[in-house]
Amino acid sequence: MSTKFLPVAMTASVLAVGATTASATGQYQAISLDAASGDSSVSGHAQLDVTREHGGFRVRGTVTPYRGCVELKAIEDHWGLYVGEDTITRACGHDHQVFVSAFTHHSDVVLTADVGPGYDSRIVQLTGTGG
């Protein structure tokens, strides 16, 4: 093999490996959650990407309270009841964005408006993959 073609061959190899890595790591679950109190005194939004990691899930993204305080929780959902929960983050203020990167073994996430029960976002089951 001529050495003048070696850089081209190496570049093609690197690009092929990069494409494989990108597609392999491109598996994630996108989640959008909104929570608000009945009187709109508390509201917020979470935009999350979830991947599988070490037998659990890596949750990354942002939580933005628009009014009052909201809390992002990793939970175990059993017929709409939280059997176990861990707070991922609690954010307060007006349009104050909090960046999140947390690991959990819990199966679901929920965003709660911090004014009492009944003002939660929908509960989303974690899969770590799209689709």
GUDRENTI-690296 format. One record per residue (C-alpha): y, z, x; residue number from 0. Coordinates in nm, 3 decimals. Layout:
% GUDRENTI-690296
r py:Y pz:Z px:X num:NUM
...
% end
This chain:
% GUDRENTI-690296
r py:0.000 pz:0.000 px:0.000 num:0
r py:0.338 pz:-0.095 px:0.132 num:1
r py:0.572 pz:0.198 px:0.200 num:2
r py:0.865 pz:0.015 px:0.041 num:3
r py:0.701 pz:0.065 px:-0.305 num:4
r py:0.622 pz:0.433 px:-0.245 num:5
r py:0.953 pz:0.570 px:-0.387 num:6
r py:0.911 pz:0.359 px:-0.702 num:7
r py:0.553 pz:0.481 px:-0.752 num:8
r py:0.657 pz:0.843 px:-0.696 num:9
r py:0.947 pz:0.811 px:-0.942 num:10
r py:0.713 pz:0.667 px:-1.205 num:11
r py:0.471 pz:0.958 px:-1.148 num:12
r py:0.747 pz:1.216 px:-1.185 num:13
r py:0.875 pz:1.052 px:-1.504 num:14
r py:0.524 pz:1.042 px:-1.652 num:15
r py:0.470 pz:1.412 px:-1.575 num:16
r py:0.812 pz:1.497 px:-1.720 num:17
r py:0.735 pz:1.310 px:-2.042 num:18
r py:0.403 pz:1.491 px:-2.080 num:19
r py:0.566 pz:1.829 px:-2.021 num:20
r py:0.845 pz:1.759 px:-2.270 num:21
r py:0.604 pz:1.659 px:-2.545 num:22
r py:0.377 pz:1.956 px:-2.476 num:23
r py:0.667 pz:2.202 px:-2.493 num:24
r py:0.826 pz:2.025 px:-2.790 num:25
r py:0.608 pz:2.220 px:-3.036 num:26
r py:0.828 pz:2.475 px:-3.209 num:27
r py:0.907 pz:2.599 px:-3.558 num:28
r py:1.268 pz:2.570 px:-3.676 num:29
r py:1.377 pz:2.841 px:-3.921 num:30
r py:1.707 pz:2.877 px:-4.108 num:31
r py:1.771 pz:3.200 px:-4.300 num:32
r py:2.060 pz:3.315 px:-4.521 num:33
r py:2.115 pz:3.662 px:-4.665 num:34
r py:2.394 pz:3.789 px:-4.891 num:35
r py:2.465 pz:4.092 px:-5.105 num:36
r py:2.515 pz:4.044 px:-5.478 num:37
r py:2.889 pz:4.108 px:-5.450 num:38
r py:2.927 pz:3.894 px:-5.133 num:39
r py:3.055 pz:4.190 px:-4.930 num:40
r py:2.778 pz:4.117 px:-4.677 num:41
r py:2.650 pz:3.774 px:-4.576 num:42
r py:2.502 pz:3.608 px:-4.272 num:43
r py:2.291 pz:3.330 px:-4.129 num:44
r py:2.013 pz:3.298 px:-3.869 num:45
r py:1.910 pz:2.976 px:-3.696 num:46
r py:1.584 pz:3.024 px:-3.505 num:47
r py:1.330 pz:2.833 px:-3.297 num:48
r py:0.984 pz:2.992 px:-3.272 num:49
r py:0.709 pz:2.908 px:-3.023 num:50
r py:0.364 pz:3.050 px:-2.962 num:51
r py:0.342 pz:3.271 px:-2.655 num:52
r py:0.073 pz:3.505 px:-2.516 num:53
r py:-0.101 pz:3.569 px:-2.849 num:54
r py:0.227 pz:3.620 px:-3.036 num:55
r py:0.557 pz:3.444 px:-3.096 num:56
r py:0.880 pz:3.393 px:-2.903 num:57
r py:1.180 pz:3.394 px:-3.139 num:58
r py:1.500 pz:3.237 px:-3.003 num:59
r py:1.826 pz:3.144 px:-3.168 num:60
r py:2.140 pz:3.291 px:-3.318 num:61
r py:2.231 pz:3.541 px:-3.587 num:62
r py:2.580 pz:3.515 px:-3.736 num:63
r py:2.722 pz:3.771 px:-3.980 num:64
r py:3.002 pz:3.624 px:-4.191 num:65
r py:3.091 pz:3.960 px:-4.351 num:66
r py:2.947 pz:4.306 px:-4.290 num:67
r py:2.617 pz:4.357 px:-4.105 num:68
r py:2.293 pz:4.160 px:-4.114 num:69
r py:1.963 pz:4.245 px:-3.950 num:70
r py:1.692 pz:4.007 px:-3.829 num:71
r py:1.348 pz:4.166 px:-3.858 num:72
r py:0.998 pz:4.070 px:-3.751 num:73
r py:0.767 pz:4.196 px:-4.025 num:74
r py:0.417 pz:4.195 px:-4.168 num:75
r py:0.451 pz:4.062 px:-4.523 num:76
r py:0.194 pz:4.176 px:-4.776 num:77
r py:0.267 pz:4.053 px:-5.130 num:78
r py:0.642 pz:4.074 px:-5.071 num:79
r py:0.630 pz:4.424 px:-4.919 num:80
r py:0.703 pz:4.496 px:-4.553 num:81
r py:0.395 pz:4.669 px:-4.413 num:82
r py:0.539 pz:4.694 px:-4.060 num:83
r py:0.866 pz:4.586 px:-3.908 num:84
r py:1.063 pz:4.566 px:-3.585 num:85
r py:1.434 pz:4.497 px:-3.569 num:86
r py:1.503 pz:4.195 px:-3.349 num:87
r py:1.881 pz:4.233 px:-3.372 num:88
r py:2.154 pz:4.378 px:-3.591 num:89
r py:2.486 pz:4.195 px:-3.596 num:90
r py:2.814 pz:4.303 px:-3.752 num:91
r py:3.157 pz:4.151 px:-3.783 num:92
r py:3.324 pz:3.834 px:-3.895 num:93
r py:3.164 pz:3.518 px:-3.748 num:94
r py:3.033 pz:3.716 px:-3.448 num:95
r py:2.738 pz:3.519 px:-3.311 num:96
r py:2.449 pz:3.707 px:-3.146 num:97
r py:2.199 pz:3.520 px:-2.929 num:98
r py:1.835 pz:3.621 px:-2.972 num:99
r py:1.527 pz:3.592 px:-2.752 num:100
r py:1.250 pz:3.828 px:-2.859 num:101
r py:0.871 pz:3.845 px:-2.848 num:102
r py:0.669 pz:3.971 px:-3.144 num:103
r py:0.313 pz:4.006 px:-3.265 num:104
r py:0.436 pz:4.030 px:-3.627 num:105
r py:0.355 pz:3.742 px:-3.863 num:106
r py:0.686 pz:3.687 px:-4.046 num:107
r py:1.066 pz:3.707 px:-4.012 num:108
r py:1.338 pz:3.799 px:-4.259 num:109
r py:1.718 pz:3.833 px:-4.244 num:110
r py:1.852 pz:4.129 px:-4.442 num:111
r py:2.202 pz:4.198 px:-4.570 num:112
r py:2.256 pz:4.556 px:-4.459 num:113
r py:2.350 pz:4.704 px:-4.800 num:114
r py:2.012 pz:4.813 px:-4.930 num:115
r py:1.693 pz:4.651 px:-5.059 num:116
r py:1.696 pz:4.334 px:-5.264 num:117
r py:1.942 pz:4.129 px:-5.058 num:118
r py:1.708 pz:3.967 px:-4.810 num:119
r py:1.659 pz:3.606 px:-4.715 num:120
r py:1.331 pz:3.438 px:-4.793 num:121
r py:1.042 pz:3.563 px:-4.584 num:122
r py:0.912 pz:3.299 px:-4.343 num:123
r py:0.565 pz:3.305 px:-4.191 num:124
r py:0.564 pz:3.237 px:-3.818 num:125
r py:0.349 pz:2.948 px:-3.697 num:126
r py:0.524 pz:2.852 px:-3.374 num:127
r py:0.474 pz:2.482 px:-3.448 num:128
r py:0.649 pz:2.219 px:-3.655 num:129
r py:0.514 pz:2.086 px:-3.979 num:130
% end
